[in-house]
Every structure is written in C-alpha cells, then in structure tokens.
Amino acid sequence: MRNPVKRYPDWPFLKALVELWLQEQILIVWKPRRMMITWTMLCAHLWLASLHPYVEAYIGARKADFSDKLLDKIKHVYSHIPQSVLPALPRATKTYCHMDFPDISSAIYGVAQGGDQLRQETATAVFYDEFGFWEETTESWRATLPTLVGGGRICVVSTTAPGLFEDLVKGRLGEADKLWEQAEITYQDSEFTAIRTG
C-alpha cells in the first residue's frame, strides 16, 4: 500500500493564493476542483491558529458535520507536520467542531451556515468552503462582515453555483462591486479567480 500522507505540492499558484490571503481582508475565490484550494486555506488557518496566540478562527460549511470534517483535515495536517519543519508545535486537542491550542489560547471552530453562527463572536479569520451551495448565503455573509471591523479576515471559496457567490464573482451587485478587484491566477491550463478588496 502506498503512503496516504503526501508532501504538500510546491505549486506557484498556491503560493500566490496564500500571498493574497495574507494581504487582503476579504478574499473570494471561484475555484475549479482538484487544485487544493480548500486544503490550502485549511492549512493557512492552521498556521494562523497554531503559531499565533489568541486567534479565533472559524471554518464554515453548509452543515456542521461538513465543518467538522474540514477540522478533521486540519487535525490530520497538524498530526503529520514533521518535527524537522516545526519542532515546537503547541499542544492541540480536537473535539466535534472545535480544535483547541490551549497553551497559546487559540482555537479553530467549525460552524454551519446561517446568520446566527457568528453572532457575538470575535473572529480573527473566517473561511467558508463551497459557499455557492449554501442555502443561507446572504444571512451568513451579512453575519460575517462585522469580522472586518475588528481587523479580521474573510475567505470564501466555491466552485461555480448560481446565487450570491456567483453575483460576487461576476460583478452583479451594482455599487458594491466597486469594492472588488479581480485577479486571474493561472497554472498549467488551470485557472481560478480570486476577488479581493480593491
């Protein structure tokens, strides 16, 4: 049997994606499948929460069970980081929809869609996966925007689907579209669109 744990690919477009994520408060990515966009964003949020104190990161999916599966992927990555790469990772515990780094007072939470999921929470970073397929995109989006007031960041990714996500990507929001700037990132015949604050 082959080793199921593989080295993270050294693809230039993933580096470009992470650079955009580090620079922008809002990043919206219209992605094709099989380009490791979701995995990359999960790793970015793991980096943020495991190496920086007092981080409150939220990973959202359509249902809480899906969010918990995303946190399982984060835990998998965390468990397979070689000591030669990061010898002093903080202790981590994973329960349903929660990954805690108690030594540095940071955590990653899994949340479902909906306007009440982040109410009264102070997020350092929010990542929504396959946002285009959520039934409550507008409510979720509006509830997430206060994150920006405190200096937090929001990253939303999805494959194409009609609705708010497609409207954000395709510039169908009228005056609100003046907030966005589109960046095309291409790598070996694969392309994704990243929308960032302009």
PyMOL commands that set and color helices and strands:
alter all, ss='L'
color gray80, all
select helices_A, chain A and resi 12-23+37-51+64-79+102-104+131-133+137-144+146-149+164-170+174-179
alter helices_A, ss='H'
color red, helices_A
select strands_A, chain A and resi 26-30+56-60+93-95+98-101+106-111+125-129+153-158+180-187+190-197
alter strands_A, ss='S'
color yellow, strands_A
deselect
rebuild
show_as cartoon
